[in-house]
Amino acid sequence: MTDILDEILSDQNEEKRLIFFKKLLPIIIIISIIAITIMVVINNNKDKRIKNNQKNGDILVKTVGLETTKDNEELAFNTLENLVTTSNTKIKEIAALEQVAIKISEKKYSEAKDLLNKIIENKEYSEISTSYARISWCGLVIDDQNLDIQDKEKLTKYLNYFDDAKKPFWATATIIKAMWDIKNNMKPQVEKNLKNLLISNNVSDLIKDQAKALLVNLNK
């Protein structure tokens, strides 16, 4: 009897984790932009074309602009737009991602999606930025009950991009893909993908917890 009760409580905890994760998706996207920013900056150090004063100037303008406009999101957005359109360095990728964060914080999800599409379609941007833009876009629409056919096709296309565990954010994309596949009654595929996450040595415990929660929900 005790074992059964423990199992029930465990299942309930996994389900609560899943619900909590889904509610936090927009917030997670905003917070994660900090990590993406760091990754882009690190990549900058490997690019000889941007090892010049312009890089430092862009960073300074960006920092001062955000500090003085932190209570005026429209002005902050326009300051970032100036970086996106005039900078010749990878700093413009950071500015573009931070524009997305502003729109999400304002709950202007449609505008955030449009900005993410621009990042994805930009051939000059790094794989880190474009990959992150894909999972961010998917995260914003995954629970939308009124997705049109075009957005559904785009969601599938973006998720299918992460077909290799070596791609940036593969694990997170697999979680979002599982959520989408569950909605479309593709349980065998969901189970296969989630089990691949669980056996991977390169997936964080947090992602594995989310995979477990989805599996519990799947088998009910």
N, C-alpha and C positions, 0 to 999 in steps of 0.2 A: 504494500500500500504506500509506504514511504517513497519507494522508487518511482511509482506512478505519479505521486504528487510532485516529486522533484522534477520529473520530466515535463509535467504540465507547466510548472512555474518557469522552467527553463525556456519552454516554447513561448510563453507569454513575454518573457524578458527579451527574447530575440525579436518578437513582433514589435515591441515597444521601441527597440533600437532602430528598426526599419522605418517606422513612422517618424521617429525623431530625426533620422537622417534625411528623409524626404522633405520635412518641413524646413530643415536647415540648408537645403541646397543653394538658395540664393546667397545666403550669408557665407557659406563655404566658398562660393565662387569669388566673392569680394575679398575674403581673407587670403585665398590662394594666390591672388594677383601679386601679393607681396613676394611670395616665393618665386613666381614667374619673373618678377622684376629682377630679383637677385640672379636668377639663372641667365637672363638676357644680358645683364651686366657682365657676368663671368664670361659669357661667349664673346662679348665685346673685346675683352682683353686679348682674345685670340685673333682678332681682326685688325691687321696692320692699317687698313684704310681709315680707321677711326681713332688711331692713337695720335690725337692732335688737340689743339686748344679748343676746337669746335665742340668736342665731346664734353669737356669741362664746362664750357659756356652753356651748352644745352642743359646739363644737369643743374647748373646754378639757376638758370632762368626757370626751369621746372620747379625747383625747390622753393625759390622765393615766390613764384606765382602761386603755388599751392598754400604756402604759409599765409600770404596776405589775402587770399580769397577763400579761405576755408569756410567762412560763413556765407559765401555767395557762390553757390554751385554752378550757376550759369557762367559767371566770370571765370571760375576755375576750369570749366569745360572749354570755354573759348581760348583760354591760355594754353591748355593742352592741345587744342586743335591747331594752334600756331606751331607748336612743336611737330605735330604730325605732318603738317604740310611744308614746313621749311627746313626741318632737320635732315641732314644727309647721313646721320648715324643711326645705330640701332636704338637710340633713345626714343625715337619716334614710335617704336613698338610698345615701349613702356607707357608712353603717353596715350596711345590708342587703347591699351588695356585699362588704364586708369579712367579713361572716358567711359568705358563700359561699367566700371565700378560705380561711377557717379550716377549713371542712369538706373542701375539696379537699386542703389540706395534710395533713389527717388521713386522706385516702383514703376518706372517707365520701361517695361520689359520689351515692348515692341521696338522702341528706339535702341535698346541694348542689343536686340537681335540683329538689327540692321548694321550696327557698328561691328558686331562679331562677324557678320557675313563679309564685310569689307576687309577685315583682317585675314579671314580664311582665303579670300580670293587674291590677296596681295602676294605676288610671286617673289617679292623681294624680302618678305618677312621670314624669320627663322622657323624651323620646324617646331620648336618649343612653343612659339607664340601661336602659330596656326593650329597646332594640335590642341592646345589649351582652349583656343577660341571654339573649336569644334565641340569639345565636351561641355563648355560653358553654354553654348547655344542649345545643345541637347538637354542640359540640366534645366534650362529655363522653360522648355516646352513639354517635358516628359509627362507632366500632370495636367496639361491643357486638354480639357474635354472637347474643345471646339477647333481642333487642328484641321485645317483644310488639306486637300490632297497634296498640294504643292509642298506644304510644310512636312507632311508625313513622309513624302519621298525624300526631302532634304534630310530629315532626321535619320532615316534609314541609310542614306548615303554617307552622312557624317559618321555614324556608328560603325559602318562597314569599313571605314578607313582604318580603324584600329584592328587589323587582321593579323598583327604580329606582336608578340610579347615584347619585342625590342623597341617598339614605338613609344614615344613619350605618352604617359598617362593611359597606357593600355589597361591597367587594372581598374582605374576609375571608369573608363569607358565601358569596360565589360560589365560593371555593376549597373550602369545606366542602361546598357543594352539588355541586360537581364530583366530590368523593370519594364522595358518596352515589349520584350518578347512575351513576358507574362500576360500583359494586356492583350496580346494577339494569340494567346493560347498555344504558344510554342514551347511547351514544357520540356520535352526531351532536349531541345537545344539549350534551354536555360540551364537545366541540370548539368549538362556537359560543360558549358562555359564556366559555371560557378565552381564545379569540381576542379577544373583546370586552375582556377584562382587559388583554391585551397591547397593544392599540392605544389604550387610555385614557391620557390625559395626567395623570390624577389618581390613579394607582395607584403605590404605592411599588415600588422595585426588588426588595425582599424578596418582596412578593406576586407580582410578575412572575416571579421565579425559581421560586416554588412552582407557578405556572401552567405554566411550561416543563417542570418535572419531571413534572407530571401528563400533559402532552401526550406527552412521551417515553414514559411508561409506557403511555399509551393506545394508541399506535401499534405496540406490540410484539406 
